[in-house]
Amino acid sequence: QVQLVESGGGLVQPGGSLRLSCEASENIFSIYHMGWYRQAPGKQRELVAVIHKWGTTNYADSVKGRFTISTDNRNTVFLQMNSLKPEDTAVYHCNAQHAITANTYWGQGTQVTVSS
């Protein structure tokens, strides 16, 4: 059972930056794709960014050029968020998906609020 723990959320003004972290209970990056999803009130959960086990990345159109996903090659995945907008306000969840079986694990989420 993989456990994921997010941190780094908070309140930030528009145009500001935050870095989210997700620590996995073990080194899983060689066999899991890692992603960040977000869910705003009244909306469905949506994919923000993913880093595949072989290192390629994909981003939602709404965050391209502003957000960057990365790992420390051990057990932590990061989401660097720059030029934040009010519409980025949501609970951000870390996700791990096994590259072969597609077994999926979720973190509990961290709140990001962008407001002046």
Secondary structure, 3 states (H helix, E strand, C coil): CCCEEEECCEEECCCCCEEEEEEECCCCCCCEEEEEEEECCCCCCEEEEEECCCCCEEECCCCCCCEEEEECCCCEEEEEECCCCHHHCEEEEEEEEECCCCCEEECCCEEEEECC
